[in-house]
Amino acid sequence: LDLVALIVDGGHVFPSGRAILPQLQVKLVESGAIGSARNLVVRYGGIAPSTLDTMAISRQTSDPAGAPFTWAFPLLKDSSGPELHDGEAEFEIGTDKGGVLMERVTAFSPGRYAFLQTITGVSDPAISAWWQGNCKGPDAPPQAFLNQSLPIRNGISNYRIIVIIPEGCTTQRWRFNVLLAEGQDNTRIVLGSLAMERLP
C-alpha cells in the first residue's frame, strides 16, 4: 500500500486523495486484497465496519467514500441520485432508460441466506427488474450465485429470495437492474427493507 502514503498523512487524507481512495479500494478488491480494501474504507473513509456487512439502504451505506462496499447508482450518475429516507430509496427512471440501478460489493461468508426486500411501484409498472449476483476476485468461482427477476406491481410487494453463496466466493458483486418497456414514460419505484438473513 505504498500509494496510501502518497495520499494519507498522519492518519488524515489529503484533500486530493479523497477522490483517489475509492479508486484504490476498487483496485484492491479486484486484486483479491479484500481485507486491505475494507481497512481503508473504515480507517480513512469514515465508514463504520457494520455498514460493510448490511444490505440496508441509507446515507452511510451509499457514501461514495466506501466504494465499492457501499451502494452506487450508475443509472443515476447524471442526477442527484435517489431520495433516501427510512431505509428506502426512491428512484425516478427516465424515458427509455435501463441498466444497473444499484450495485455494491460485499464479503459475506459462503452459505445459505434469505435476501429480503420490499419494492413499491408508484406509477405505471411497465418495467422489468432483476438482481444479479456474481463472485469477484482472481480465484472466485465463475458462476453467478443469483439471477432473479422481480415483478414490479402498483403497491408494495415483499420478496424473500433464497441465495446460496458458494465456497470460494469470498467477495460478491450485487447489481439491481431495471428496464422500461418500449415507449414507457418516466416511472418511479421505491426499494427498501433490504436485509440478508443467514439460514441453517
C-alpha positions in Angstrom: 0.0 0.0 0.0 2.8 2.4 -0.8 0.3 4.5 -2.7 -1.6 5.2 0.5 1.5 7.0 1.9 1.1 9.5 -1.0 -2.4 10.5 -0.2 -2.5 10.0 3.6 -0.5 11.9 6.2 -0.7 11.2 9.9 -4.0 9.3 9.6 -5.6 12.2 7.6 -6.4 12.0 3.9 -5.0 14.8 1.8 -7.9 16.7 0.0 -6.5 15.5 -3.3 -6.6 11.9 -2.1 -10.3 11.8 -1.3 -11.2 11.0 -4.9 -8.3 8.6 -5.3 -9.0 6.4 -2.2 -12.3 4.9 -3.6 -10.5 4.0 -6.8 -7.7 2.4 -4.9 -10.2 0.4 -2.9 -11.8 -0.9 -6.1 -8.4 -2.0 -7.4 -7.6 -3.8 -4.2 -10.9 -5.7 -4.4 -10.3 -6.7 -8.0 -6.9 -8.0 -7.0 -8.3 -10.0 -4.1 -7.0 -7.9 -1.3 -10.4 -7.6 0.4 -9.1 -7.1 3.9 -6.8 -4.2 2.9 -9.7 -2.5 1.0 -12.0 -2.8 3.9 -9.4 -1.4 6.3 -9.0 1.6 4.0 -12.8 2.2 3.9 -13.1 2.1 7.7 -9.9 3.9 8.6 -9.8 6.7 6.1 -13.3 6.7 4.5 -15.0 7.1 7.9 -17.4 4.2 7.2 -18.5 2.1 10.2 -17.5 -1.6 10.0 -21.1 -2.6 10.5 -22.0 -0.7 7.3 -19.9 -3.1 5.2 -22.0 -6.1 6.3 -25.5 -4.8 5.8 -27.6 -4.7 2.7 -29.8 -1.8 4.0 -30.0 1.4 2.1 -29.0 4.5 4.0 -26.9 7.6 3.5 -23.9 5.8 5.1 -24.3 2.6 3.0 -24.4 4.8 -0.1 -21.5 7.0 0.8 -19.1 7.1 -2.2 -16.1 7.1 0.2 -16.9 3.5 0.9 -16.8 2.3 -2.7 -17.1 -0.5 -3.7 -18.6 -1.7 -0.4 -21.4 0.9 -0.4 -24.3 1.3 -2.8 -23.6 3.1 -6.1 -26.3 4.2 -8.5 -24.8 4.0 -12.0 -28.1 4.7 -13.9 -28.5 8.0 -12.0 -24.9 9.2 -12.3 -26.0 12.4 -14.1 -28.6 13.3 -11.4 -28.6 13.9 -7.7 -29.3 10.2 -7.1 -32.3 8.6 -5.3 -34.3 10.1 -2.5 -33.2 8.3 0.7 -35.5 8.0 3.7 -36.1 5.5 6.5 -34.2 2.6 4.9 -35.7 3.2 1.5 -34.5 4.6 -1.8 -37.0 6.2 -4.3 -35.9 6.2 -7.9 -37.3 8.1 -10.9 -36.3 6.4 -14.1 -36.3 8.4 -17.3 -38.0 7.5 -20.5 -36.2 4.7 -22.5 -33.7 4.3 -19.6 -32.4 0.9 -18.5 -29.3 -0.6 -16.9 -27.8 -1.0 -13.4 -29.8 1.0 -10.9 -27.8 -0.1 -7.8 -24.6 -2.0 -7.2 -22.1 -2.8 -4.5 -19.6 -5.4 -3.2 -20.0 -7.5 -0.1 -17.9 -10.1 1.7 -20.5 -12.4 3.2 -19.3 -15.9 4.2 -20.3 -18.8 2.0 -23.6 -20.3 3.0 -27.4 -20.1 2.6 -29.2 -16.8 3.1 -32.7 -15.2 2.8 -32.4 -11.9 0.8 -35.3 -9.8 2.0 -36.7 -6.6 0.4 -39.8 -4.6 -0.5 -40.5 -2.9 -3.8 -43.2 -0.3 -4.3 -44.4 0.6 -7.7 -45.7 4.1 -7.6 -46.6 4.6 -11.2 -47.3 2.6 -14.3 -45.4 -0.7 -13.6 -44.3 -1.3 -17.2 -40.8 -2.1 -16.0 -38.6 -5.2 -15.7 -36.3 -5.6 -12.7 -33.9 -8.3 -11.7 -31.0 -9.0 -9.3 -27.6 -10.3 -10.4 -25.0 -11.7 -8.0 -21.5 -12.7 -9.1 -18.4 -13.8 -7.2 -15.4 -11.4 -7.6 -11.7 -11.8 -7.2 -8.9 -13.6 -9.0 -9.8 -17.1 -7.6 -13.6 -16.7 -7.5 -15.9 -19.3 -8.9 -17.0 -18.2 -12.4 -20.7 -18.9 -11.9 -23.4 -16.4 -10.9 -25.0 -17.2 -7.5 -28.0 -15.0 -8.2 -30.2 -14.2 -11.2 -33.7 -13.4 -10.0 -36.4 -11.4 -11.8 -38.8 -9.4 -9.7 -42.3 -8.4 -11.0 -43.0 -4.7 -10.3 -46.6 -4.0 -9.4 -48.5 -1.0 -8.2 -48.4 -1.0 -4.4 -46.0 -2.8 -2.1 -44.5 -6.2 -2.8 -42.4 -8.2 -0.3 -39.8 -10.6 -1.6 -37.8 -13.3 0.1 -35.1 -14.7 -2.2 -33.0 -17.7 -1.2 -29.4 -17.1 -2.0 -26.6 -19.7 -1.8 -23.1 -18.2 -1.8 -20.7 -21.0 -2.9 -17.4 -21.9 -1.3 -14.6 -19.8 -2.6 -16.9 -16.9 -3.3 -15.4 -14.6 -0.6 -16.4 -11.4 -2.4 -19.8 -10.8 -4.1 -20.9 -8.1 -6.5 -24.7 -7.3 -6.4 -26.5 -5.5 -9.2 -30.1 -4.4 -9.4 -31.1 -3.9 -13.0 -34.2 -2.2 -14.5 -35.6 -1.8 -18.0 -38.6 0.2 -19.0 -40.9 -1.1 -21.7 -40.5 0.5 -25.1 -42.2 3.9 -25.2 -42.7 3.9 -21.4 -42.6 7.4 -19.9 -40.8 8.2 -16.6 -41.6 5.8 -13.8 -40.9 5.6 -10.1 -40.1 2.7 -7.8 -39.2 2.5 -4.1 -36.8 -0.1 -2.9 -36.4 -0.8 0.8 -36.0 -3.0 3.8 -33.1 -4.8 2.2 -31.6 -7.5 4.6 -29.7 -10.7 4.5 -30.6 -13.4 7.0 -28.2 -16.4 7.5 -30.1 -19.7 7.2 -29.2 -23.1 8.7 
